[in-house]
Amino acid sequence: SYDLKKIVKLAKAMDENNTNSTVHSMKPSGFVFHESRCGSTLVANALTAMDPIEHRVYSESRPPTSAMQACGPTGKPCQLLRDVVYMMGRTGDPNERRMFFKIQSSGSRYIDVVRDSFPDTPWVFVYRDPVQIMVSQFKRRTANANCVKHMAHYKMSERTKKFLATIGRDAKGLSVVEKCALHLSTLCNFAISSISRSDGMGKSLNYENIVDKLITNIIPNHFNVPMKEESRKRIIEVSGQY
């Protein structure tokens, strides 16, 4: 095992004291949360393609989500998450300027942990017509769909239990389709709640015309990254491969 706290302390000391080194840690420029099968991969690819030299994009890397789950929503900054992001942001390349994280869909339950830890970092929640998501999820064997499997890993909230009780249902009696719908609804509820309290740092991003929204609004106005003509062309090119 490794003592992350000690490693981070040593890394920060090295970065701060070695003035002749180009090694430093980039602060996060944006977080991407999502429901899954809703265009989030396209968002990550667009952020990478628009400037592959200056941008570093982590797509569903496990450490941040694990840190978010370990801390849980407490209303206070999660130092573990901050430490993980610091280490993942270290670079010796003077050309790298921005770092983005596309979080695993299950991480949308912990948006508030990111919001409390990085209050000045913009984020988006990507969503789509739930029927379209479920059709995509169920292309494989229904029981193996991510939206169904996730329901088995998380404790159902009291609010959800009470809702099911009002319609005479409980978790054990739900079909796989109903479990998937409930999972997607839960993620959206977390996102809606977080957006309402984000002071504009959180925005919803619908799948429809998502490329145009990224180019004209989200990237230049929300993530505050200048949209050059060359970057625009790269995004359009990579979106055609999605």
N, C-alpha and C positions, 0 to 999 in steps of 0.2 A: 504494500500500500504506500501511497505518497501523501505527504502533508501539503495540501494545496495552499493553505494559508501561508506556510513558510516559503513555498516556492514563489508565490505572488509577491511576498515581501522582499525577497531577494531580487526578483525581476524588476520591481519598481525602483529599488535602490540602484540597481545597475543602470536602468534607463535614465534615472535622474542625475546620477553622478558622472556618467561617462559622456562628457560634453563633446568628445571627438567622434562619437559613434552616431550613425544614422538610425539606430534602433529606437523605436518608440512604439507606443500603442495608440492605434486609431480609436477614436470614440465612435460609437454606433451612429450611423446617419439615418437609419430607419429600420423598422421592424414590419414584417409582413405576416399577419395572422390570416387564417382561412378555415373553410369548412372541409376542404379536400375536394378534388375533382371539380374545381370552380375557376381555374385560371391562375392559381397562385404560382405554378411552375413557369407560366408565361411571364409573370411579373418578375420572378427571380432571373429568368433568362434575359429579359429586357434590361434589367439593371446591370447585368454582366456585360451584355453585348454593346450597350451604348458607350462604354468606356472600359474595355478590359484591362487597360494599364492602370488607371486610377482607382477602379472599383474592385473590392473584394466582396463576394456574395456567398454567404453560407446558406445552403438549402437543406432544411430539416436536419441539421446537425444535432446530435443527441445531447451534448453537454448543457446547452442553455435550458432545454426543456426539463432535464433532470434537476437542474438547480432551481428552476421555478417551482417544480413539484415539491422539492425538499423544503423550500421556504414557506410556500403556501401564502395566500393573501392575508397579510397582517396589518396593512396600512402603513408599514414602514419599509424602507429600502432593504432589499435582499443583498447582503454583502457577498454571499456565495455567488449569486448571479453576476454581480459587478466584477468579482474576481475572475470568473470564467470568461466574461466578455473581454476583460483586460488582456488576459493571456491569448485569447483568440484574435485580438486586435494587434498584437505585436508584429512589427515588420521592420526589416532593415532596408526596404526599398523606398527611396525618397519620392518615387513617383506615385506610390499608393497614397490615396487621400481619403477615400470613403469606404465604409464597411456597412453592409446590410445583412440582416438575418431574416430568412424565411423560416418561421417556426413550424414545427409539426402541428397538424390540425388539432391534436389533443391539447396542445399548449394554449389554445384559445380560451381554455378554462382559467388560465392564469395571466390574462392580459394585465390585470391590476398589479401583479407582481412586477412586471416590466414597467408599467406606468409609475409605480412608486419608486423604482430603482433608477429609472432614466426619465424623469419628468419632462425634460427638455427635448426628448427625441421623438420625432413624429412616427406614427404607425398607421397602418391600414388594416381593415378586415375585409377580405375578399369573399364575396358570397354569390350565390347563383340560385336560380329556380330550383327548389328542393327536389322536384320531380326529376329534373334533368340530372341532378347529382345522384339520386337513387338509381336511376337507369344505368348510369355509368358505373356505380358501385356494384350493381348486381349483374354486370356482364360476366363476371366470374361466378363461381358457386356462391349462392346467396348467403349461406352461413359463414363464409369466409370474408364477407365484405367488411371493410375497416369500420364502417359505422356500426355494425353489429358487434364486432369483437371489442370495440372500445367500451361498449355498455357493460361488459363483464369486468372491466378493470377499474371502474370508478364508482364510488358510493353515490347512490341516488340521493339527491337533496330532499329535505323534508317538504319543500315547496312542491316538488314534482310528485312526491308520494301523495300529498294532499290533493293535488289536481287529479291524479289517477283515481283516488278514492271517490271524488265527486262524480265520476262517471262509472263507478262500480268496477274499476279495474285495478290490477296490481302488476308489478314488474314480471312476475312469473307467468302471467297469462298473456303477455304481449307476443305477437308474431314477430318474425325477423324484420318484416317491413315496418312494423310499428316501432320496433326498437331502433331501427335506422332513423326513422322520422323523429323520434324522441331525442336521439343523440344530436342530430342536426339542429333541432330546436333549442337544445341546451346550449350549444356553442353560440348560436345567434343571440340568445338571451344574455349570455355573458358579454358578448361584444356590444350589444345595444346599451347595456348598463355601463360598460366602461367608456364608451363613446360619449355618453351623456354627461360624464364627469371628467372628461379629458381636457377641457378648456381649449378645444380645437386641435389638440395634438393627435387625436384619433379620428379617422375618417372611414366610412364604409365605401367599398368599391365593388360595384356590380359587374358581373361577367360580360354583360351586353356591351359591345363597342369598347371593350376594355383597353385595347391598344390606343385608341384615340384619346381615351381618358388619361392614360399614362403619359402620353406625349404632350397633351395640351394643359393638363392640370396637376395630376398627382406628382409626377417627377419634378417639374419646374416650380410649382407653387406650394406643394406640401413637403416634399423631401428637399426642396430648395437646391436642386441641382440644375444648372443652366442647360437648356436643351439646344444643343448645336445642331446644325443641319446634318452633319455627318452622323451624329448620335441618333437622330430621328430616322435616318435611312437604315442604320444598323438594327434598330428596334423593329422596324417594319419587315426587314429581311428575316430576322430570327422568328418573328411572330408567324411568318408564313410556313415555318417548319413545325409549328406546334400541333 
